């Protein structure tokens, strides 16, 4: 397939940029003696997962049991960084643990008991990580004392094993140069928790953290043993806006066609919310638009409906033409990938290869 013949909208991923992003992260974790367990929610691709493992990742992170089942084809070591406490999900993970090293993050005794019951029925041992809320306020226990209580419950339960501590600093979108101040409270909280565990004879062999915006400053949290960034592989406009990368580091772009210019000062692309998603700009949620038009940087994608992307072009020096193709870097690449059956991998010689989204739609 040549790019000129590619139906739009199409997700096109530049392999050379992916490889550069892989190497950047691999060099960082090697320098700081950290392990890398990347989150596959961004790419949902076995081919990309294998590239991450070849670049030194010790295993993979997933969100759902369905993703774990797919990624088990690529990795022997999987971490489910998501509460798995319903019977169906617990049983699937316990079954998978028969052939893989499987760990699950938990923030409740209810989840521990559910996973322990499923593991016991399957005749396996599940590794568990206590999740701490370090400021994102989504999941995780809220204090060192609560973390200790849950760790003790795991330690006293059959068919599960206390493997460590997990956190997600998703609230931090400061520029890298300013993150030392915002990461310091997290470092102190984790240190206090681990000291409390140690006094009670408990050990956290794994302390797992990281997000793409904070990944390259993870060494500022001394307790961390591994990080779980996901978006870093492809990057997106929000990664650029928080200073985690440059536009040139954005490997994934949506190839679109200009399908209308009937409204003055505006053109319409054939990529709406079913392609770009409705995720907002991290720096300006109300007015930041829905992506970056590479060929027309002064343009702004101002409104999405299902199949229409409306672009304000009043500040553009040249007007996009009907039938013209443009590339859009989305605000948030992860949900965009999940909307595609397959993407296209752009090779160094200009050719394209189909890239299946193997774990697409694995939401349970």
C-alpha positions as CSV (number, residue, x, y, z in Angstrom):
1,X,0.0,0.0,0.0
2,X,1.3,3.4,-1.0
3,X,0.3,6.4,1.2
4,X,-1.3,8.1,-1.8
5,X,-3.8,5.2,-2.1
6,X,-4.5,4.9,1.6
7,X,-8.2,5.5,2.5
8,X,-8.7,8.2,5.1
9,X,-8.9,8.7,8.0
10,X,-6.0,6.5,8.7
11,X,-3.6,6.1,11.6
12,X,0.0,6.2,10.3
13,X,2.9,5.4,12.6
14,X,6.4,6.2,11.7
15,X,8.7,3.3,12.6
16,X,11.9,5.4,12.8
17,X,10.3,7.7,15.4
18,X,9.1,4.8,17.4
19,X,12.6,3.3,17.5
20,X,14.0,6.6,18.6
21,X,11.5,6.9,21.4
22,X,12.3,3.3,22.4
23,X,16.0,4.1,22.6
24,X,15.5,7.3,24.5
25,X,13.6,5.5,27.3
26,X,15.9,2.5,27.3
27,X,18.9,4.8,27.8
28,X,17.2,6.6,30.6
29,X,16.2,3.6,32.7
30,X,19.7,2.0,32.1
31,X,21.4,5.2,33.3
32,X,19.2,5.3,36.5
33,X,19.1,1.6,37.2
34,X,15.3,1.4,36.8
35,X,13.3,-1.4,35.3
36,X,10.9,-0.6,32.5
37,X,7.5,-2.2,32.3
38,X,5.6,-0.2,29.6
39,X,1.9,0.1,29.5
40,X,0.4,-1.4,26.4
41,X,-2.8,0.6,26.5
42,X,-1.2,3.1,24.1
43,X,-0.4,0.7,21.2
44,X,-2.4,-2.5,22.0
45,X,-0.1,-4.2,19.5
46,X,1.9,-7.4,19.8
47,X,4.5,-6.1,17.3
48,X,5.0,-2.9,19.4
49,X,5.1,-4.9,22.6
50,X,7.8,-7.2,21.2
51,X,9.8,-4.1,20.2
52,X,9.6,-2.8,23.7
53,X,10.8,-6.1,25.2
54,X,13.6,-6.3,22.7
55,X,14.7,-2.8,23.8
56,X,15.0,-4.0,27.4
57,X,11.6,-3.9,29.0
58,X,11.3,-6.5,31.8
59,X,7.6,-7.2,31.2
60,X,4.4,-5.4,30.2
61,X,1.7,-3.5,32.0
62,X,-2.0,-3.8,31.0
63,X,-5.3,-2.5,32.3
64,X,-7.8,-5.3,31.6
65,X,-7.9,-9.1,31.6
66,X,-8.5,-9.0,27.9
67,X,-5.4,-7.0,27.3
68,X,-3.4,-9.4,29.5
69,X,-4.7,-12.4,27.5
70,X,-3.5,-10.8,24.2
71,X,-0.2,-9.6,25.5
72,X,0.6,-13.0,27.0
73,X,1.6,-14.0,23.5
74,X,4.5,-11.5,23.7
75,X,5.5,-11.5,27.4
76,X,6.1,-13.9,30.2
77,X,5.7,-11.2,32.9
78,X,2.5,-9.1,33.1
79,X,1.2,-6.5,35.5
80,X,-2.4,-5.6,35.6
81,X,-2.5,-2.0,36.9
82,X,-6.2,-1.9,37.4
83,X,-8.7,-3.1,40.1
84,X,-9.7,-6.7,39.1
85,X,-12.2,-7.8,41.7
86,X,-15.3,-9.1,39.8
87,X,-15.6,-12.9,39.4
88,X,-15.2,-13.0,35.7
89,X,-12.0,-10.9,35.5
90,X,-10.5,-12.6,38.6
91,X,-11.0,-16.1,37.1
92,X,-9.5,-15.1,33.8
93,X,-6.4,-13.6,35.4
94,X,-6.0,-16.7,37.7
95,X,-6.2,-18.9,34.6
96,X,-3.5,-16.9,32.9
97,X,-1.3,-17.1,35.9
98,X,-0.9,-20.8,35.2
99,X,1.5,-20.0,32.3
100,X,2.7,-16.5,33.1
101,X,4.0,-14.5,35.9
102,X,1.0,-12.3,36.8
103,X,0.7,-9.4,39.2
104,X,-2.3,-7.3,40.0
105,X,-2.6,-3.9,41.7
106,X,-5.2,-3.7,44.4
107,X,-6.5,-1.0,46.7
108,X,-9.1,-2.9,48.8
109,X,-9.4,-6.0,50.9
110,X,-12.4,-6.9,48.7
111,X,-10.1,-7.1,45.7
112,X,-7.5,-9.1,47.6
113,X,-10.2,-11.7,48.7
114,X,-11.6,-12.0,45.2
115,X,-8.3,-12.6,43.6
116,X,-7.2,-15.0,46.4
117,X,-10.4,-17.0,45.9
118,X,-9.9,-17.2,42.1
119,X,-6.2,-18.1,42.5
120,X,-7.0,-20.8,45.1
121,X,-9.6,-22.3,42.8
122,X,-7.0,-22.3,39.9
123,X,-4.2,-23.7,42.0
124,X,-1.9,-20.6,41.4
125,X,-0.3,-17.8,43.3
126,X,-1.0,-14.2,42.3
127,X,1.4,-11.4,43.0
128,X,-0.3,-8.3,44.4
129,X,0.9,-4.7,44.6
130,X,-0.8,-2.3,47.0
131,X,-1.8,0.8,45.0
132,X,-1.3,4.2,46.8
133,X,-3.0,7.4,45.7
134,X,-0.2,10.0,45.4
135,X,-2.4,12.8,44.2
136,X,-4.4,11.8,41.1
137,X,-7.3,10.8,43.3
138,X,-8.6,8.0,41.1
139,X,-7.7,4.8,42.8
140,X,-5.3,3.8,45.6
141,X,-5.3,3.9,49.4
142,X,-4.7,7.3,50.9
143,X,-2.1,6.9,53.6
144,X,0.9,4.8,54.7
145,X,-1.2,3.3,57.5
146,X,-3.9,2.2,55.0
147,X,-1.2,0.8,52.8
148,X,0.2,-1.2,55.7
149,X,-3.2,-2.5,56.7
150,X,-3.8,-3.8,53.1
151,X,-0.3,-5.2,52.8
152,X,-0.8,-7.1,56.1
153,X,-4.1,-8.5,54.7
154,X,-2.3,-9.7,51.6
155,X,0.5,-11.2,53.6
156,X,-2.0,-13.2,55.8
157,X,-4.1,-14.4,52.8
158,X,-3.6,-17.7,51.0
159,X,-2.9,-18.0,47.2
160,X,-1.7,-14.4,46.9
161,X,1.8,-12.9,47.5
162,X,2.7,-9.4,48.6
163,X,5.1,-8.1,45.8
164,X,5.2,-4.4,46.5
165,X,3.7,-1.0,46.0
166,X,2.3,0.9,43.0
167,X,1.5,4.5,42.3
168,X,0.4,6.7,39.4
169,X,1.5,10.4,39.5
170,X,-1.0,11.3,36.7
171,X,-1.8,14.7,38.2
172,X,1.7,16.0,37.4
173,X,1.9,17.9,34.1
174,X,4.5,20.4,35.0
175,X,7.4,21.0,32.6
176,X,10.3,18.6,33.4
177,X,12.5,21.3,34.9
178,X,9.9,22.1,37.5
179,X,9.0,18.5,38.5
180,X,11.5,18.1,41.3
181,X,9.3,20.2,43.6
182,X,6.0,18.3,42.7
183,X,7.6,14.9,42.9
184,X,9.2,15.4,46.3
185,X,6.0,14.9,48.3
186,X,5.5,11.6,46.4
187,X,9.0,10.5,47.2
188,X,8.4,11.3,50.9
189,X,5.1,9.5,51.0
190,X,6.5,6.3,49.4
191,X,9.5,6.4,51.7
192,X,7.3,6.7,54.8
193,X,5.1,3.8,53.6
194,X,8.1,1.5,53.0
195,X,9.6,2.4,56.3
196,X,6.4,1.5,58.0
197,X,6.2,-1.8,56.2
198,X,9.8,-2.6,57.1
199,X,9.1,-2.1,60.8
200,X,6.3,-4.7,60.5
201,X,8.5,-7.2,58.7
202,X,7.0,-6.6,55.3
203,X,9.0,-6.0,52.1
204,X,8.2,-4.3,48.8
205,X,10.5,-5.9,46.2
206,X,8.8,-3.9,43.5
207,X,7.9,-0.2,43.8
208,X,6.2,0.7,40.5
209,X,5.4,4.2,39.3
210,X,5.8,6.6,36.4
211,X,3.7,8.2,33.7
212,X,4.9,9.6,30.4
213,X,5.0,13.2,31.6
214,X,7.1,12.2,34.7
215,X,9.0,9.2,33.2
216,X,12.3,10.9,32.6
217,X,12.3,12.4,36.1
218,X,11.5,9.1,37.8
219,X,15.0,9.1,39.4
220,X,13.8,11.9,41.7
221,X,11.7,9.3,43.5
222,X,14.4,7.2,45.1
223,X,12.1,4.4,46.1
224,X,11.0,3.4,42.6
225,X,12.4,0.2,41.2
226,X,10.4,0.3,37.9
227,X,8.3,2.7,35.7
228,X,5.2,2.1,33.5
229,X,5.0,4.8,30.9
230,X,2.8,4.1,27.9
231,X,2.3,7.1,25.7
232,X,6.1,7.7,25.3
233,X,6.2,5.1,22.5
234,X,4.0,7.2,20.1
235,X,3.6,10.5,22.0
236,X,0.8,13.0,21.3
237,X,0.0,16.7,21.4
238,X,-0.6,16.7,25.2
239,X,2.8,15.1,25.7
240,X,4.3,18.0,23.7
241,X,2.4,20.6,25.7
242,X,3.7,19.3,29.0
243,X,7.3,19.2,27.7
244,X,7.7,15.4,27.6
245,X,8.6,15.5,23.9
246,X,8.7,17.6,20.8
247,X,6.4,17.4,17.8
248,X,9.1,15.5,16.0
249,X,8.8,12.8,18.6
250,X,5.1,12.2,17.8
251,X,5.2,8.9,15.8
252,X,1.5,8.5,15.4
253,X,-0.5,10.8,13.1
254,X,-4.0,10.7,11.6
255,X,-4.0,11.1,7.8
256,X,-7.1,13.0,6.9
257,X,-8.8,14.5,3.8
258,X,-10.3,18.0,3.5
259,X,-13.9,17.2,2.5
260,X,-15.6,20.6,2.7
261,X,-14.8,24.3,2.6
262,X,-18.4,25.5,2.3
263,X,-18.4,27.6,5.5
264,X,-16.3,30.8,5.5
265,X,-13.1,30.6,7.5
266,X,-13.4,26.9,8.0
267,X,-12.7,23.5,6.4
268,X,-13.9,20.1,7.5
269,X,-11.7,17.0,7.8
270,X,-13.0,13.4,7.5
271,X,-11.9,12.7,11.1
272,X,-14.4,13.4,13.9
273,X,-14.9,12.1,17.4
274,X,-14.9,8.5,16.1
275,X,-11.2,9.0,15.0
276,X,-9.7,11.8,17.1
277,X,-11.8,11.3,20.2
278,X,-13.1,14.1,22.3
279,X,-10.1,14.3,24.7
280,X,-9.3,17.9,25.5
281,X,-6.0,19.8,25.4
282,X,-4.2,19.5,28.8
283,X,-3.2,23.2,28.8
284,X,-6.5,24.6,27.7
285,X,-9.4,22.2,28.0
286,X,-12.1,24.7,26.9
287,X,-10.3,26.4,23.9
288,X,-7.3,24.3,23.1
289,X,-8.8,22.3,20.2
290,X,-8.7,18.7,19.3
291,X,-5.3,18.2,17.8
292,X,-2.5,19.7,15.8
293,X,-2.7,20.0,12.0
294,X,0.9,19.5,10.9
295,X,0.7,21.2,7.5
296,X,-1.2,24.2,8.9
297,X,0.1,24.9,12.5
298,X,-2.0,28.1,12.7
299,X,-5.2,26.1,12.2
300,X,-7.3,24.9,15.1
301,X,-9.6,21.9,15.2
302,X,-12.5,23.6,17.0
303,X,-15.4,21.1,16.9
304,X,-15.9,17.4,16.4
305,X,-19.0,15.5,15.5
306,X,-18.9,11.8,14.8
307,X,-17.3,12.0,11.3
308,X,-16.5,15.7,11.0
309,X,-13.5,17.6,12.2
310,X,-14.2,21.3,11.9
311,X,-11.1,23.4,11.5
312,X,-10.8,27.2,11.9
313,X,-8.4,28.4,9.3
314,X,-8.8,32.1,9.6
315,X,-5.2,32.6,10.8
316,X,-3.6,30.4,8.1
317,X,-1.5,32.0,5.5
318,X,-2.7,29.5,2.9
319,X,-6.1,27.9,2.7
320,X,-6.3,24.1,2.6
321,X,-7.8,22.8,-0.6
322,X,-10.6,20.4,-1.2
323,X,-9.3,16.9,-1.5
324,X,-6.0,17.8,0.2
325,X,-4.5,15.4,2.7
326,X,-3.2,16.6,6.0
327,X,-1.8,14.9,9.1
328,X,-3.2,15.5,12.6
329,X,-1.4,14.8,15.8
330,X,-4.2,14.0,18.3
331,X,-4.4,15.4,21.8
332,X,-4.4,11.9,23.3
333,X,-3.2,9.0,21.2
334,X,-4.3,6.0,23.4
335,X,-8.0,6.1,22.8
336,X,-7.4,7.0,19.1
337,X,-5.5,3.7,18.7
338,X,-8.3,1.7,20.3
339,X,-10.8,3.1,17.7
340,X,-8.8,1.5,14.8
341,X,-8.9,-2.1,13.6
342,X,-5.4,-1.6,12.3
343,X,-2.9,1.1,11.8
344,X,-0.3,1.6,9.1
345,X,3.4,1.4,9.9
346,X,5.5,3.8,7.7
347,X,8.9,2.2,6.9
348,X,12.2,4.0,6.2
349,X,11.8,3.3,2.4
350,X,8.4,5.0,2.3
351,X,6.4,1.8,2.1
352,X,3.5,1.0,4.5
353,X,2.8,-2.2,6.4
354,X,-0.5,-3.0,8.1
355,X,-0.2,-3.0,11.9
356,X,-3.1,-4.9,13.6
357,X,-4.4,-3.4,16.9
358,X,-4.4,-6.8,18.5
359,X,-6.0,-5.8,21.8
360,X,-8.5,-3.4,20.4
361,X,-11.8,-3.3,22.3
362,X,-10.5,-5.6,25.1
363,X,-12.4,-3.6,27.7
364,X,-13.1,-6.4,30.2
